Every structure is written in C-alpha cells, then in structure tokens.
Amino acid sequence: MAFTHRLLRTSGGVVELRLLGARSFQASRTAIPRRELHYKLPQFSPRPSTNLLNPRNSPQARRILQSTLGPLSVPYSTKSGKKPGTWRTLGSVLRNNIYFRTIVVLVVCGTIYYYISHIETVPGSSDGRRRFMVGTADAVTRQCLVKYALLKKEWKDKLLGLEDERTRRVHRVLERLIAANHLEKGVLGGKWEVMVVDSLESEQLVVSILPGSKVILNTSSITFCTHDSELAQLISHQLAHVLLEHRRESMSHFSIYTPIMWILITLDWKMLVGQLFILGGLDFFVLGKAAQAREFEADRLGMILAAKAGYDPSAAIEVWGKLDRLEERLLSDCSTLSAKHLRERIDAMVSLQPEMEKKM
C-alpha cells in the first residue's frame, strides 16, 4: 500500500494532515475506494520579537522617545514620498522644533556679536589689518613659561653655557637688539633668558622667542648665519612675533575654528564631502591667509628692530634666501605653497630696503 499526504488548514487554525491511501499500481484504482486518515497537528505561533536584543523597539523606549522628540514615524504622503513607518532622524526632528530654531538663532547672533566686539587693529600694521583677539597676554605668557620649563628639563643634557662661543654670540646680538629698542624689561613679562641647544649636527633650524622673554636657539641655526647681521634678522623676526602678539591671535582663531569644525562633524554623521570641503576652505582661506599676513608683519617689524640696532637690512634678504635654498634642497617638492610664500616674502623685503635704510 502506498500513501500520499496533503496538508490542509481548517477554520480553527489547526493544520490537518491527510494521508491518502491507494492500491498498488498493479490493481485498478476504481476497485477499492480511497481511504483518508486524519491526523491533527498543533500549530505553533510565530517566534515573538525579542526586545532585549533591541531595546529601542520596546514599547517603553518608544513612549519615552515620542514624549521627548515627538512622533517617531510619519504617515505616508505623496508629497514627502515617505513610506509608512519611516523613522525620522534626530536632525529632522530638531529642525522642525520651534524651540530649537530659536536657540540656533540666538547662538548665531551671540557668536556674531562676540566676534565683532573682539576685533582690533594690528598695532603698527602698514595696511591697517584687523584681527580677532580673545584672552589675555598674561594667560599666553603663563602657558609659554610652562612650555619653556618642560623644554629646558627635556634638553638639560644638551644645553650650552656661556663658556661656549656660540652662546656668547647669541647674547651679544640679543643685548644689542634689546638696548636699541628699549626692551630691557622684557616682552610680555618675565626676565630675559637664553637657551642654546646642541643640535648634534642636525640641519633643522630652531629659532624661537616665547612670551615671557625666553629665547631658544640650536647650534645649527647659529652656524647657519654667516655673520651677526643675519643672526640678528632671525632673532628680530621672532621678537616681532612676540611684540605683535601673533601667538595669542593664532589661539583666538582656533577658539572659533574648533567649535565650527566639531559642529559640522557632529551634525554630518555621514561625513559628506561638502562639510570636509568647508573645513578645508576655512583652513586655507581664513587661517592660512591670516598666517601669511602675520609673517609679512613680522618680516617688516623685524627688519625695523634690526635696523635700529645698526644691523644691515640687506642681511634679511640674504638669510631668507639661504633658507629658501635649504628648503629646496631638503624638500622633494619645491613647488609647495610654503616655498612660494617664502619667495613672496623675500620680494617684499627687497621693496622695504629704502625704508629700512632710513631707520638706521
């Protein structure tokens, strides 16, 4: 006897399995009627969704989100083109909230007012450049003094004393600049202190003056200068940066740039190219242009400080030309923006020569 089976669903939701009996293939089908065997099998309900695996789908979580952000799904409409049950993003919920719009307007207006109220003209600027400045000079000086103490501790085994001729050369040039420009009381507080570091035949040049009257040079930068006029131009350039408070200006720019950067990154969770393009444009056209303007100002004021001390102003063209050739030799790509900017600065120094000769 061979059997075939058939699954039927009854009105009560019970699955019925019917086994249909049949004679062997040798006998006639009409001789023996078919017999139906009924077996009722229980029907199992589908597996319930587990909210423990996805707590956000639980009714409690949905009620909390709906009470806080409003309805999480929007009905289907042909205008919006959204399907039923579409989840609304946090950005769309906030944009449609009148309170959020009010807060955004107040924050934007407050930021614009704060920015405008802290605009000042650069002292001694030839073109009357205006800049955004926040904070105090004392705060910047305290930070730089901490940095100087850390560097002094790190390089304590490489520091050269007054018995070294290179250290005495730096003191000789610096004292002449200080006396000619009446800077005996220091720049932005502190007492004058010179730190000469043995660079161990390294070609990297280090010339820096920190707020608080702290001067840092390495031996490579000293031997790089053929005569004292070139060394005076490098030191006076860094001294001009301190007198013009360019470090505080740079920190002020980053106090505005950093929040804008994080706001764009936070709101754009997909990291689209548009936001990155905005950040790159802000970095190049705002921060980059301001940095170039600061270098031009330091070049001019540095040449004035050196000229008042009796140093040859043409030495600035010589030493920065040597720096340009050094970059050309060390860098594989000589067509960089920094190299182009340095050549523009050298051309500006050439045009300033008649003015500097009158300052001597």
C-alpha positions, 0 to 999 in steps of 0.5 A: 500500500502506498500513501500520499499526504496533503496538508490542509488548514481548517477554520480553527487554525489547526493544520490537518494532515491527510494521508491518502491511501491507494492500491498498488499500481498493479490493481485498478484504482476504481476497485477499492475506494480511497481511504483518508486518515486524519491526523491533527497537528498543533500549530505553533505561533510565530517566534515573538520579537525579542526586545532585549536584543533591541531595546529601542523597539520596546514599547517603553523606549518608544513612549519615552522617545515620542514624549521627548522628540515627538512622533517617531514615524510619519504617515505616508504622503505623496508629497514627502514620498515617505513610506509608512513607518519611516523613522525620522532622524534626530536632525529632522526632528530638531529642525522642525522644533520651534524651540530649537530654531530659536536657540540656533538663532540666538547662538548665531547672533551671540557668536556674531556679536562676540566676534565683532566686539573682539576685533582690533587693529594690528598695532603698527600694521602698514595696511591697517589689518584687523584681527580677532583677539580673545584672552589675555597676554598674561594667560599666553605668557603663563602657558609659554613659561610652562612650555619653556620649563618642560623644554629646558628639563627635556634638553638639560643634557644638551644645553650650552653655557656661556663658556661656549662661543656660540652662546656668547654670540647669541647674547651679544646680538640679543643685548644689542637688539634689546638696548636699541629698542628699549626692551630691557624689561622684557616682552610680555613679562618675565626676565630675559633668558637664553637657551642654546641647544646642541643640535648634534649636527642636525640641519633643522633650524630652531629659532624661537622667542616665547612670551615671557622673554625666553629665547631658544636657539640650536647650534645649527641655526647659529652656524647657519648665519654667516655673520651677526647681521643675519643672526640678528634678522632671525632673532628680530623676526621672532621678537616681532612675533612676540611684540605683535602678539601673533601667538595669542591671535593664532589661539583666538582663531582656533577658539572659533575654528574648533567649535565650527569644525566639531559642529559640522562633524557632529551634525554630518554623521555621514561625513559628506564631502561638502562639510570636509570641503568647508573645513578645508576652505576655512583652513586655507582661506581664513587661517592660512591667509591670516598666517601669511599676513602675520609673517609679512608683519613680522618680516617688516617689524623685524627688519625695523628692530634690526635696523635700529640696532645698526644691523644691515637690512640687506642681511634679511634678504640674504638669510631668507634666501639661504633658507629658501635654498635649504628648503629646496634642497631638503624638500622633494617638492619645491613647488609647495605653497610654503616655498612660494610664500617664502619667495613672496616674502623675500620680494617684499623685503627687497621693496622695504630696503629704502625704508629700512635704510632710513631707520638706521 
